[in-house]
Amino acid sequence: MTTTTTRAARQVQPAEHAHAAELAFLAAYDDGPRPPGWRLTPRAVVTFIVGSGGVALELPRQARRDDLPRTLTVTAKFVGERALVERCVVTLAGERGLLLVGEPGTAKSMLSELLSAAICGSSELVVQGTAGTTEDQLRYGWNYALLLAHGPSAAALVPSPILAAMRTGAVARVEEITRCLPEVQDALVSILSDRRIAVPELSGTADATVPAAPGFTLIATANLRDRGVSEMSAALKRRFNFETVGPIGDLAQEIALVQRQARATLERVHAPFAVDDAVLEALVTAFRDLRAGQSVEGWEVERPSTVMSTAEAVAVASSLALAAAYFPGDRDVVSLLPGHLLGVVRKDDPADGAKLLGYWDGAVRRRAEDGARLWRRLWELRDVLTD
């Protein structure tokens, strides 16, 4: 039997592919000074990430090309302080390591991907940190067939994503760095200090040392709740500038982000998005109340152990939209919201379901009594939380 294989489309495109048109436009739009190896100017990198504020940018006459639009409005991809993004860009322009820390689900990984894509055109030189990550994954390994056949050689060496970035002057990324064991983390100390990797097996050859090309730097991420898993050494901390990525401060911005990301999920599966704006507002409001330990009205709320992140809110909004798309007319989408919230709240501690019930008996009930129609409907669904 003959089978044919075709390359499947990606579920999620890397930032450099998803936003290729904007990156090409910005490269031509801003011809100012660029750090070594950078594809965009630092100002253009910031614009790529935070957007042009709804303003259509126009290419200078001398930069116009047939393959580029004459004007383009750059979309905002990261919702957060512009000053934070500018500090990140300045850190990387100085070829210093950048460590993004914050609660889970605050878009640290997305920010690191966007920075990498804008600076060097690739966000895929990445190591995912886990308890099983080895030093080889940060430095280099070997093609053992070639190693056994011919001994150590440059051809047998398998570069890590970090070594590949050093060779090309690109940005490497290490996700969840504090999940790596301390001795593995410390392999980065010499890389960030000496800007080279020694290969003792190739001693005496021209390939015994791999120096970092101009432009090389490293972005790492760490969740605040995971910092105790494998605490970073003082020596490694000194090689990074720390930037904290916090939750989205503005309710309207968070609702817009949740809606945009959930819509994108439905578009990938070619399904219509049919979740009412009022339902999204109630969903995001509940997440913000439980995350902060206080309602928007100032009422005290008991915080669950799990992080009520924007990423989790996007997942719930997507689930509601998928249910509406694939089971139309079966039930009211609002009736599904309490069950999905309960699933999120119970992730870290099943006993935290009682805290969500307390939220229903407090903030939800009071809003229902104040006459808010949607919150009255949610209050009527309280029994879902006690089943």
N, C-alpha and C positions, 0 to 999 in steps of 0.2 A: 504494500500500500504506500502511495506517495503522499506526503504531506507538504504543504507549503506554509512557510512562516512569513508573517508580515509584521513590520514594526508597529507596535501599538502606539496610539497617541498617549501623551503623558496626561495623567490626571491633573497634575499641577506643573505649570511651566516655571522654570527658574526665572528670577527677576530680570536677568539680562535678555531673556527671550520674550517674556511677557511684555516688557516695556522697551523693546528694541527701538521702536520708532522715536520715543521720547529721548532715549540715550543718544541716538544719532543726531537728533535735532539740537540737543543741548551742547553736544561736542562742537557743532558748527556755530551755534548761537554765541557762545562765550569763548573768545580766543585769548583770554587773559592768561597770566602765568599759571603753570601747573607744576606740582611737585614731580620729581622723577618717576617715570612709569605710570603716571595718572592719565586716564583717558579724558577726564573732565577737570575743569578748574574746581577748587574747593567750593566756590560760590554756586557753581552749577550742580555739584553733588547735593548741596543742601536743598536747592530748588527741586531737584529730582525727587527727593524724599518727602519734603513738606508741601510741594506744589507751588504753583505761581499765584496762588490766592485768587483764582478765577480770572486772572488777567491773561489775555492772549499775547504771547511773546512773538515778536516779529524778527525774522532773520535779517541781519545787516545785509546790505546790497551785495557786498563782496563775498558773502558766505552762501548766497543762494545757489541751490542745485536742483536739478530736475527730479531727483529722487527724494527730496525733502519738501514738506509743506512750507509755505511762506510764513504762516503763523501757526502757533500751537499753544493750547492751554495745558499746562502740565498738571496732572492730577496729584492730589495729596495721597500718599501711600502709607504714611505713618502718622498717627494722631498723637501728638505730644508737643512739648515745648520746642520751639525752633532753637532756643538757646542750647538745649541738650544736644540736638543734632549738630549744631555748630561746634560745640566742645568736642564731640566725637570726631568730627572732620579735622579739627585742628590737631588733635592727638595723633591721628593717623598720618597727617601731613608731615609731622615730625618723626615719623617712622617708629613711634612708641607703641607698645602693646596697649590695647583697649579692652577693659573688662566691663561688660554690661551685667549689672546685678539687679535683682528685683523679684517680686513674687511671681510664681508660675502664671503663664497666660498674659503677660504684659507686653508681648510682641518684641522681646529681646532678640529672638532668633530672626524674626522678620527684619528688624532694624539692621542686624549684622549682615543679612543677605543683601539688603538694599545698598548698604555701604560698599560691600565687596563688588556688587554688580556695577555700580557707578564708577568706582575707582579703577578697577582693573579689567572689567568686562566679564568676570567669572565669579560666581558665588558657590561653585561646586568643589572647591578645594577645602573640604571640611572633614573633621574627625569628630565622631559622636562619642563623647565621654561616657563611660560606664565603669562599673567595678571590674569588668573584664578587659578594659583597654590596656594594651601593653605599650612598652616604650618603643617597640618597633613601629607601632602605628603612628607614633609622633616623629620618628626619625627615618628609618628605612628597614626594609626586610630583604629577603633573597629569593630569587627563582631557584629552587633547590635542584631542579633538573640540570640547569646550566651550572650551578655551583658544584654539583657532584661530577659533572662531565669535564669541566674546564677549570675548576677552582674559582676563587674570588676574582671578579672582574667587574668593570663598569657595566657591561652588558647584563650581568647576572643580578645587579643591584635593583631592587624594586623601591622606588622613592615613595615616601609617605606624601600625603597632600601638602604637608608643611614643607618638605624638601622640594617638592615641585614648585611651590610658591616662591621659595628662596631662589631657585634657579631662574625664574622668570620675572622676579620683582613684583609679584602679585600679593594679594591679601589672602592669608589662610585663616580658617575659622576652627575653633574648638568649642563644641557645644557641651554644656553641663560639665565644666572643667572640674568642679568639686566632687563629681562622682568618680573621677579617676583616683587611684591610689596615690598617696603622697609621693612615693618614689617615682611614679610615672609622671606626675605633674612636674617634678623637679628636672625632668629632661628638658623642659622648656627654659630653664634658667640660663643655661649656656647659650641656647639658641637666641634668646632675646638680649643677652649681654654681648657675646662674641660675634653674633651675626654670621655664624658658620657652623657646619656640622662636620665633625671629624669621622672618617671611615677607617678605623684601624686596620681592617682586613685588607685595605688597598694601600697600606703604608709603602712608601717608596715610589709611588706612581703619581701622575698628575691629578688623579681623581681621589687622592687621600683626604682632601678637604673640599667641601662644597661651600663656597662663600655665598652670602645673600646678595642678590643683585639689587641695585637701587630701587626703592619703592616697596620692598618687602616689609610687611608688618603682619600682626596677628590680632584677631578679634576673638575673645573668649566670652562665654556667657555662664552665669551661675545663678541658680535660684536661691533666694535668701533662706528658704526653709530647708535647703539641702546643704548649706555651708558647713554644717557640722559633720556631714558624711565623711569627707576627707578635707580637713581644714588646710588651706594653702599655707605654705611656709612663708615666713617674713621675707626671705630672699626673692621668692617668686612674686609676692605682692608688690615689691618695690619696682618690678619691671613693668607693671601695668598702671595706667590711669583708670581709676574706678569711676563709672557713671551709673547712677541708679535710675532705672526705668520704672516709673510708677504707674498706677492705674489712671485711666482717662478721667480728668477732673470734671468735664462738662457733660451733663446728661444728654443734651441734644447731639453732641459729637459722638458719644458712645452709641446712642440709638442709630445714628446714621451709619456708623461703622458696622454694627451688628447686621443691619439691613443689607448693606453692601456686600458683606462677606457671605451672608446666607443666600442672597440672590445669586452670587457667583457659584455657590455649591449647586443650586438648582439648575443653573445654566449648563453646568458640566454634564448633568444627566438629562438635559433637554426636557425639564419639567417646569411648569409655570409656578411663579412665586405668588402665593395668595394668602399672606398673613397680614391682617389689618394693622395699620400703624398704631392703633390704640393697644393692641395686644403686645406689639413689640415694646411699646413704652412701659407697659406693666411688667413685662419680663425683665427689661433692663433695670427698672426701678427696684424690683425685688432683689436682683443681684447686687445692686449698689447698696441697698439697705443692709443686707446680710453681710456684705463685704466690710462695710464701715462700722457695723455694730450700732447704727443709729439711722432712723428713717429720715427722709427728706424734711419731714415736719419737726424733727428733733426728738422723736420718741425713741426710747432705748430699745435696742434689738439685740438678742443674744446671738453672737457670731458662731457659726459652725466651724469645725476644725478644717474642713476643706476650703481651698481658695476659690471664692466665687469670682472667677476671672472673666474678663471680656471674651476670651477664647471659649470658655464654657458656655457663655451666653449665646455666642454664635452657633455652637453645636446644638443648643436647645432650639434656637430659632430655625435652624436648618431642619431639625427633626419635625417641628410643627409644620413647616412648609411642605416637607415630603409627605407627611400624613395627609395634608390637605390635597396634595397633587395625586396621590395614588389611591386614596380612599375617600373620594369626594362624596359629600352628603352623608357619610356614615355617622359622623358626630361633629359637634361644634369644636373648632380648634381650641377655643378657650378651655374646654373641659380637659384637654390633654396637658395643659400647663402645670397644674399641681403635681402630677405624677412625674413629669420630667424634672421639675425642681427637686422633688424628693430624691430622685436618682442621683442628682449632683451632690446634694447635701450629705448623702450617706456614703459617699466614696471613701472618705478617710475613716469615718466612725459611724457604723449603722445606728448607734444611739442618738446621733445628731438629728434624726428624724423628729425627735421631740422638740428640738430648737426651731425647726421649721413650723411645727404645729403651734409653738408659742408665738411665732411671727404672725401666723394666721389669726390667732386669738387676740393679738395686739394690733399691729398696724393694719392688717387687712380688714379686720372687723371695724376698726374706727373709720377707715376710709369708706367702708360700706355704709356705716351709719351716717356719714356726712353726705350721702346721696350719690356717690360716684357709681355709675351704672355698672361699669366693667368690674370694679372691685366688689360690688354687691354680688355679681355673678360668681366671682372667685370665692367669696365667703360662703356661698351656697355649696361650693364644691369641697368644703372642709373635710367631709367624710372620706374623700380619696386618701387623705393623709393618715387615716386611722385604720385602714383596711389591713 
